[in-house]
Amino acid sequence: MVVRAIGESKFFIRFWYERKQYKKTIVAKDKQEAKKFADTWKGQIASGRWNPAKKRITFTDAGERYYRDYAVPTKPRRQALDDFWKCRRLEKFFGGKSLDEITPLDVQRMRTWLSDQFKLGDVSVNRYHQFLKAVINKVKLWGLYEGDNPASKVALANERPFWRDRYLNQDEIGRLLRVCHPVIAPIVSTAIYTGLRKGELLGLKVREVDFKSETIMLPKTKGGGGEWVPMPSELAEVLTQLLVGKTPEDLIFNHTNFDNRWRQTKKDAALPDIHFHDLRHTFASHMVQITGNMAVVQKLLRHRKSEHTQRYAHLAPQQLKTSVALFAAQIKAIPLVPDKPKSTEIVPVHNSQANPAIIPAA
């Protein structure tokens, strides 16, 4: 049996069994682990448990199919490109491993490798973990793989400690909009008024804005399908001026040199700590404080899971108090403490034949 290192964490395995040669390149922590894999593989062959006719697909093939046949046709361009780079990074780790060779331990080691190799935090590592899970689920759905999904058996890191709760108050919103660069001012205004994500805004087309119904249609969203968001009349006036001379397929916003202009705007507004995504938090936070209705805010943010919206629940204490007060007002006719019943006492009856009787006190 030959077990030879051919690169960082990569090993070449070759052995003979019953006059037939078997060889493979695998990813392993060290030579000892590679040798253990080779012994297991040879044991499967010897016992007849290894079936080369079984559907086998490598992560590289699965990732390419996912990107080509799913990400590109269905996702916004930025998200599809992000998936492309996730594929490339994970290929370096899994190499030529087929999906049925990837174990939960491999997934856990992948998380550690991403953290050490690329200095990624828990939240970013979770995105790669979820991507791996999505790729395997998709090729299973397509009938290209029949095994378990090892990514489903490893827990994600808790992201709650990393959630940002920064949002702009009314004074900060005013400061930001007053100094905002005129080219990106409509983008910033739309983010504050609708809670749309940056990628959704920069990819927004003329045909996706309906001024008659005052709605914005989003054909491809992070949540999956097409959705719509309401557009207040104040925002409609801003967007109308941007559509002059444009065709339905044109982008609404000019985002040339966006990052530099956004950075300068934050500096001029004396708000260096804010992120663009904080404008979405600003929309959500003010909506919660105004309405107190978490279900409505979840719908406006297009969150698939209610727990994502619950991060804003602490901003609605007054609405909770108001709800309790309204409830109390409706039932105020019902006494909180029941009237005391008339007291009774046992009065003996002077009759040797009679039992003591309970007679209401005077």
Secondary structure, DSSP 8 states (H G I E B T S, - for coil): -EEEEEETTEEEEEEEETTEEEEEEEE-SSHHHHHHHHHHHHHHHHHT---TTS---BHHHHHHHHIIIIIHHHS-HHHHHHHHHHHHHHHHHHTT-BGGG--HHHHHHHHHHHHHHH---HHHHHHHHHHHHHHHHHHHHTTS--S--GGGGS-----GGG-------HHHHHHHHHHS-TTTHHHHHHHHHH---HHHHHT-BGGGEETTTTEEEESS-TTSS-EEEE--HHHHHHHHTT-TT--TTSBSS--TTHHHHHHHHHHHTT-TT--TTHHHHHHHHHHHHHH--HHHHHHHHT-SSHHHHGGGGGG-HHHHHHHHHHHHHHTTTS-SS------EEEE--S-TTS--EEEE--
